[in-house]
Amino acid sequence: MLSALIDLIWAGLLWLVCSLPVLTIGASSTALYYAVVKSIRHERGRVSSCFFHAFRINFRQATVLWLLCVLVLLLGIGDAYAISRMNLGGHSPLPVLSRIFLLPVPLLFPWLFSYLSRFDNTVINTLKYCAFLAMRNVGRTLVLFLELAVFLLICWMIPFLIPFLPGAFCMLMSLHLEPVYRGITLGQESTDADPWYNE
């Protein structure tokens, strides 16, 4: 138990350090999920080697996906700001609708980078399939969204906890994501998948 806790903290620290350039948050998040699930949940390999293996092989796609997420967020924020500057009156639905358009990124974020850590696909197909998974598993998606919101709120209110939280929250999220991914890998006939995927 103590060893797993130390590993979670270490995985979170790796994520934090590798996310500092901001550009690499996607690759770091993919690597964090892979390391937490493989090394800590399934006790296969060391945290550091699992993390950097996943970081390296997924870097390009994870970075493209992350930049797309940032672009969508910036467009949504810019749109919301522009609408807030308009004199629309108190009954216009536009201010509320403009904020709703910010939701796809945080709703899809847990699916995108966890999926990328497990499966090979193109960027476009990853986006499409993760959107499908998020809608098909809407209950899990809402729980993941709330967990992500709590994580960000705690980081905002108690910044000194930031190094200790990413691994723990990733572990918590994996409890909702792994049953879905096991259902996918069990349905595949390919022998290329790592054996721990279906455990």
N, C-alpha and C positions, 0 to 999 in steps of 0.2 A: 504493500500500500504506500509506504513512504517512498519507495523507489519509483513507483508510478507517478507520485506527486512531483518528485524532483524532475522526472522526465517531462512532465507536462510544463513545468516552469521553464525548463531548458528549451523545449520546442517553441514556447511562446517568445522566449528571448531571441531565438534564431529568427523567428518571424519578424519580430520588431526590428532587429538589426538589418535584415535583408529588405525590409519595407521602407527604410529611411530615405532612399532616393525617390520615394512615392511612385515613380514609374514602375517599380518592381512589386507593387502590392499584389497584383494578380498572381505572379509567379510565386511569391512568398506564401500567399493564401493556399494555392494549390499544393505546395510543398508541405505546409503545415498540416493540411488535412491528411495527406498521404502518410506522413510520419506519425501522426497521432493514431490513425486507425491501424496501420500496419505494425508499427513498433510498440505502441503502448497498449492498444486494445487487443491485438493478436500476438504480441510478443515475438514478432519476426524482425530481427535485425536491430541495429542501433539507431537511435533517434537522429543523430547527426548524419549518418550515411544515407538513411532513408530520405531525410529532408533535402539534402543537396543533390541526391539522385533525381528526385522529382522536380526540384527547382531547375536543374540543368535540362532535362528532356522536355519539360513543358514551358520553358521560358518564352519562346517565340509566340506560341498561341495564347498563353496566359497574358502576356503583355498586350497583344492585340485586343483581346477581350476586355482587359482592364481599361485600355485607352478608349474603347467604344463606350464602356460604362461611364467614364469620366465625361466624354463628349455629350452623351445623352443627359447626364446630370447638369452640365454647364448650359446646354440648350434649355433644359427645363427651368433652371434657376433664372436664366436671362429672360425667358418668356414670362415667368412669374413676376419678376421685377418690373418688366415693361408694362404688364397688365396692372400692377399695383400703382403705377404712376398715372394711369388713365383715370379720368373722372367718370366712372361708370355708374355711380349711384349705389345705394345700399342694397339693392335687390338683384344685382347682376350675379349670375352663377360663375362668371369667368374667373374671378380670383380663386374660388374653391377648385374649379376644374383644372386650373393651371398648376395647382399643388398636387393634384391627383396624378398628373403626368410625371411627377418625380418618383412615384412608387415602383415602377417596373424594375429599376436598378436594385434597390434593397430587397425586393421580393425575389429577384433572380440570382443575386450575388451568391448565396450559399449553394445553390444548385450548380451554377456555372463552374466554379473552381473546384468543387468536390467532384463533379462529374469528369472534369478534365484530368483529375488525378488518377482516374480509374479507366477511362476509355479513350480510344483514338478516334478522332473525327475531325472534319474541317471546322473552321471557325463558324461559318454560317450554319452548318448542320448542328453544331454544339448549341448555338443560340436557339435554333428551332426546337431541338429535342428538349433542352432545359425548360423552355417556355411550356412545352407540352407536359413535362413532368410536374412543373409548378402548378399548372391548371388541373391536371389529373389528381394531384395530391394536395388539394387546396388547403385542407386542414393542417397538414405538415408545413406547408408554405407559410401559413399565418403564424404558426408556432415558431418557425425559424426566424420570421420577420421580427416577432416580439423578442426573441432571444438576442438577435442582433441589435435591436433598439436598446435593450437593457445593457448590453455590453458597451455600446457607445455612450449611454447615459452615465454609467459608472466611470468610464474613462474620462468623461467630461467633468464629473463632480469630484472624483478622487484620482487625480492623475498619477499619483505614486503607485497605484495598483496596476497600472498598464502593463508592466513586465510580467505580472503573474496571471493575467486573465486570458490571453489569447488561446493558450493550450487547453485550458479548462472549458472555455466556451466552444472550442472546436470539438472537444470530446462530447459535450452536451448535444451539439448539433448532429454529430455523427449517429447518435441514437435514433434520430428521425430519418436520416438519409440512408443509412446502411441497409435497412430492410428493403427499401426501394431498389437499391443497386444490386443487392443479392438476387432479387427477382429478375433483374435483367441478365446477370451473368449466368444464373441457373438455366435460363432459357436459351443460352448460346451453346452451340456445339463446338466452338473453337477451343482448342487446348492451349492457346497462347496466354490465357489469363493466369495470373498468379494464383496458386492454390488457396491462399488465405481469403480470396475474394468471397468464397461461398461458405466460409466458416460462421 
